[in-house]
């Protein structure tokens, strides 16, 4: 009985080992094959960001908030303008201590016409906290900073 079990094990091993070697050889050939490298991805240039009268830390946070809300507009912008909603040399009565307009000037012309800039209103008690689409006309001091197409 013992010899019969030993014989079965040997025949099983001799059947499995060649199968395993065949699988290993196929895998080694597949792994040795060169992997095609995709062409370099075209990366759109990062938009220029002008912070206006916004301090750098608040400008970075404002940019991050707007990018989280509208990544497509940020990616399609050639220029992003920020400034306080209150005109320079003016005193404004405001609801929030931080009250900023963010304007994204698009990169491309559509059918030869410059698309309208996309604008957001960013506000907060002590810094940038809330983002909402801009309502109404943009402040004149911000419009003056938008370059011609």
C-alpha positions in Angstrom: 0.0 0.0 0.0 2.8 2.3 0.9 4.5 1.8 -2.5 1.2 2.5 -4.3 0.8 5.9 -2.4 4.3 6.8 -3.2 3.8 6.0 -6.9 0.7 8.1 -7.0 2.5 11.0 -5.4 5.4 10.7 -7.9 3.1 10.6 -10.9 1.2 13.6 -9.5 4.5 15.5 -9.1 5.7 14.6 -12.5 2.4 15.8 -14.0 2.4 19.1 -12.1 6.0 20.1 -12.4 6.1 20.3 -16.2 2.8 22.3 -16.1 4.4 24.7 -13.5 7.5 25.1 -15.6 5.4 25.9 -18.7 3.5 28.6 -16.8 6.8 30.0 -15.5 8.3 30.1 -18.9 5.3 31.9 -20.4 5.3 34.4 -17.5 9.0 35.1 -17.9 8.6 35.7 -21.7 5.6 38.0 -21.0 7.6 39.9 -18.3 10.7 40.2 -20.5 8.7 41.8 -23.4 9.3 45.5 -23.6 6.5 47.7 -22.3 5.5 50.5 -24.7 6.0 53.9 -23.1 3.1 56.3 -23.8 4.0 59.6 -25.4 4.4 62.5 -22.9 1.2 64.0 -21.8 0.5 67.5 -23.0 0.2 69.6 -19.9 -1.6 72.9 -20.1 0.4 75.8 -18.7 -0.6 76.8 -15.2 -2.5 80.1 -15.1 -0.9 83.2 -13.8 -2.4 84.3 -10.5 -2.5 87.9 -9.5 -3.5 88.4 -5.9 -4.2 92.1 -5.9 -4.5 93.4 -2.4 -5.0 89.8 -0.9 -2.2 88.6 1.3 -0.3 85.6 0.0 -1.7 83.0 2.5 -5.2 84.1 1.9 -4.5 84.2 -1.9 -3.3 80.5 -1.8 -6.3 79.4 0.2 -8.7 81.4 -2.0 -7.2 79.8 -5.1 -7.5 76.3 -3.6 -11.2 76.9 -2.7 -12.1 78.1 -6.1 -10.2 75.2 -7.8 -12.1 72.7 -5.6 -15.4 74.3 -6.7 -14.6 74.8 -10.5 -11.5 72.9 -11.5 -12.4 73.2 -15.2 -12.5 77.0 -15.1 -9.2 77.1 -13.3 -7.6 74.7 -15.8 -8.9 76.7 -18.7 -7.8 80.1 -17.4 -4.7 81.9 -18.7 -5.0 84.4 -15.8 -6.7 84.4 -12.4 -7.3 87.8 -10.9 -8.2 88.3 -7.2 -8.9 91.5 -5.3 -10.9 92.8 -2.5 -14.4 93.7 -3.6 -14.1 97.1 -2.0 -12.4 99.5 -4.5 -9.0 100.9 -3.5 -9.2 104.2 -1.5 -12.8 103.4 -0.5 -14.4 102.5 2.9 -16.9 99.7 2.6 -19.5 98.4 5.0 -19.3 94.7 4.6 -20.9 91.5 6.0 -17.6 89.6 6.1 -14.1 90.7 7.0 -12.7 88.8 4.0 -14.6 89.7 0.8 -12.9 88.9 -2.5 -13.7 88.6 -6.1 -11.9 85.9 -8.2 -12.0 86.2 -12.0 -10.7 83.5 -14.3 -9.8 84.8 -17.7 -10.1 82.0 -20.3 -7.1 80.9 -22.4 -8.7 80.3 -25.7 -10.9 82.1 -28.1 -14.2 80.4 -29.1 -15.0 81.0 -32.8 -12.7 84.1 -32.7 -14.5 85.6 -29.7 -13.1 85.7 -26.2 -15.5 83.9 -23.8 -16.7 85.7 -20.8 -14.5 85.4 -17.7 -15.8 83.1 -14.9 -16.0 84.8 -11.6 -16.5 83.8 -7.9 -17.1 85.6 -4.7 -15.0 84.3 -1.8 -15.8 85.5 1.7 -15.3 84.6 5.3 -15.2 86.0 8.9 -11.4 85.7 9.3 -10.2 84.6 5.8 -11.4 82.6 2.8 -14.2 80.3 3.9 -17.2 80.4 1.4 -17.3 80.3 -2.4 -20.3 81.4 -4.5 -20.7 82.3 -8.1 -20.3 86.0 -8.7 -23.7 87.8 -9.0 -24.0 91.1 -10.9 -21.4 93.1 -12.6 -17.8 92.8 -11.6 -16.2 95.7 -9.7 -14.7 98.3 -12.0 -11.2 98.0 -10.4 -11.2 94.3 -11.2 -12.5 94.8 -14.8 -9.7 97.3 -15.4 -7.1 94.5 -14.7 -8.5 92.1 -17.3 -6.2 92.2 -20.3 -7.7 92.5 -23.8 -8.1 89.2 -25.7 
